[in-house]
Amino acid sequence: MLILIDVFLFFTHWFIFCSHSEIMLPCQSMKPRITISKISLSWILIILTLIAFGLRLYRLEATSLRGDEAFDSIYATLPILDIIEQNRFIQTYPPLYHTTLHFWLMIAGNSAFSIRWLMGVIPGTLVIPLTYQLAHLLFRRQKLSLLAAWLAVINPYLLWWSQDAHFYALLSMFAVGITVFALRVWHKPSSWLLLWLYIIITVLGFYTHYFTYFSWGAVNLIALWFTFNWSDKAGFVMSNQGLMLQKKWWLAQIIIVVLYSPWIYLSLWIVTTYIEPWIEFAPFVEILYRNLAAYSIHLGQREAWGIVAIGLAGVLFLIGALPVRPDRFRKPVRSEPRFLKTCQASIILQVMIFAPLFVLYIATYIRPLYDEKLTIFVVPLFLITLARGIDLIMSNSNYSLPSLVDPTPDPSPTRIREYDFPHHSPTRIGVEGEQLLSNKCMAVQFFGKIGLLTVAKPIGYLSLMLISGAMLLSNYHYFFNPDYAKSPDWHGLMNYVHTHAQADDLLIYNFPEPTIPYYNDDRLPIILLPSNDDLDQTQIVIETEKGIGGYRRVWFVPLVKSWWDTNADVLTWLNRHADRQEEKFFRDTHVILYLTPTTWQEKMISQPTLFAEGIRLHGFHVAETDLSSDDVVDLSLYWQAERVFDISYTVFTHVIRTDGQLYGQWDNLPVSGTYPMTEWAPGEMIVDKYEIPINTYAPAGNYRLLIGLYNPATGVRLPVLDAEDKPINDHVQLSVKITLQ
């Protein structure tokens, strides 16, 4: 474990060190002011990264694993070839994640901490220096880059998924890594090392999650844009460096496709046919709002203050998306294209954000693909835009469009300026090219004229404090508010079951929730009922009767879902034919303990009684006979029908003192009103549970239990018959004495 931490910190420091190198887009030339020494900046970034690491480790096992996490842990224990085969035809996952997890489980075990540490904490922490470097690559402003890194540290959405073992933290890490190394390749096209690192990261991302396609596609869309802008049609003369970069770049894409093509061939069927049943179509406006809410404060959107925070994030995002720059970075006329570079950086950032979302929206018309968590790769880009909006406000200066036309008349038809394309190669621009550059910044001209970009520095700091406070408050709720827990308390439930389980107990769950077998860990026999989602009621009843055979008690975790055990047939059968002993509630879930028919028949106090109309009481059971005034009488009645009934009789239960005074009563149709006698089948044994409250003013002493049946329409009681089928009474006194302390 210590070795892995050392490796992690080494790569973190390497990312930070790379951030200090002179990094420029293909058309960047100016070197910004250095206001923080490299050593100080390194320490700031290391501290931010360590804070992120600590936040992601904090209370890592406080919440139980989600279903996806538990499934990954169980699924990764399969043989490697089985994982690959199932990923081809059943599961919509590339193979790298689960094969890596397979070997990790062999080393570190399958605890929640170990799988969340490797698959969530580590990639989620690496997103911080990557976000800083991406912001630095695009805008080369230390304040902006540090703001982006800080927002990534405390962002509730990134934090939430960084404490999750499912592969969304990995998706975010690989997506931003693809973008970072792509920009570094564009800056230094002569470096084969950077090119191969880009290829390796992209291929690893493809083999980890299919949605890294979107980041790769957005990067190549921008590369295609650069390709056309480097052509003579834009008024530029292509440099040798630019030509070399184009050739190497598109060669790299071919290599990526070749390295990934085996899996494309193997997984083509499942990728093109599989549809997630839980994903529904969403309009584009809804997609934008859901993303804004999730990316900014995530769980905080449930609170009243969340709407204000989302609105603030939206305003800051819009400001950050504007292609503007501070006036203090203005340079002499020959360096004015610096403004174009700022425009390009802003455009690049927004293309990388909105192009994938737009493609997802279009794809939803074919099959639903959109869900917030599947677009987590956009979050670092969103935070950079947010940080840029704050940075623009905090700069406390006007933002205006510098003149792109030299006020000095130029007699030559073509002007030559030092635009410093890659590696400061001279570039020639004509009048048409000048006009093209001016058109690209028309939006900025408009906003500059109306004075929208003139704001005060205190507003920037206030915005930073408000958005940071909203994120931190959302994180507070996530850590300490049980209502915000990412999953039910499966761990606590299974600990309770294991603590109170006995020999010959069985665990049943009626929905394929992987957390149940994960936390059971083979300690109890466990079965899923129904075994699949296409069984009818009769088949489910047969499976249930067969499944509990040979066991004395059943622990049942009811999970009624619309696509599995839709009518709660398993729960219904157990309530009617097994004797419920206990129901224990946990956060967002509960478990019920039943005695199987074999067991309750052994514990039943036999008192055969025949009522008119062929209704037979075989016996009863009272859980406790020594009670206090605030207790209830826990009574089980065991009925059997001898024929089909035309009237649904109501059962009455009375708690009577020796003087005949009534101190407790409960009447309802059998099985808590859910199983009227008109639905009973001849010969069927029915378990009928009652919890009879005792009046608080009941005096201490001995009490009797009386039961009977009556017609709810007339109130007439059904007579009790003797051996000769003659009426002898309208109720039966159970052979038990209740003592009230």
Secondary structure, 3 states (H helix, E strand, C coil): CHHHHHHHHHHHHHHHHHHCCCCCCCCCCCCCCCCCCHHHHHHHHHHHHHHHHHHHHCCCCCCCCCHHHHHHHHHCCCCHHHHHHHHHHCCCCCCHHHHHHHHHHHHHCCCHHHHHHHHHHHHHHHHHHHHHHHHHHHHCCHHHHHHHHHHHHHCHHHHHHHCCCCCHHHHHHHHHHHHHHHHHHHHCCCCHHHHHHHHHHHHHHHCCCCCHHHHHHHHHHHHHHHHHHCCHHHCCCCCHHHHHHHHHHHHHHHHHHHHHHHHHHHHHHHHHHCCCCCCCCCCHHHHHHHHHHHHHCHHHHHCHHHHHHHHHHHHHHHHHCCCCCCHHHCCCHHHCCHHHHHHHHHHHHHHHHHHHHHHHHHHCCCCCCCCHHHHHHHHHHHHHHHHHHHHHHHCCCCCCCCCCCCCCCCCCCCEEEEEEEHHHEEEEECHHHHHHHHHHCHHHHHHHHHCCCCCCHHHHHHHHHHHHHHHHHHHHHHHHCHHHCCCCCHHHHHHHHHHHCCCCEEEEECCCCCHHHHHHCCCCCEEECCCCCCCCHHHHHHHHHHHCCCCCEEEEECCCECCECCCCHHHHHHHHHCEEEEEEEECCEEEEEEECHHHHHHHCEEEEEEEHHHEEEEEEEECCCEECCCCEEEEEEEEEECCCCCCCCEEEEEEEECCCCEEEEEEECCCCCCCCHHHCCCCCEEEEEEEEEECCCCCCEEEEEEEEEECCCCCCECCEECCCCCEEECCEECCCCEEEC
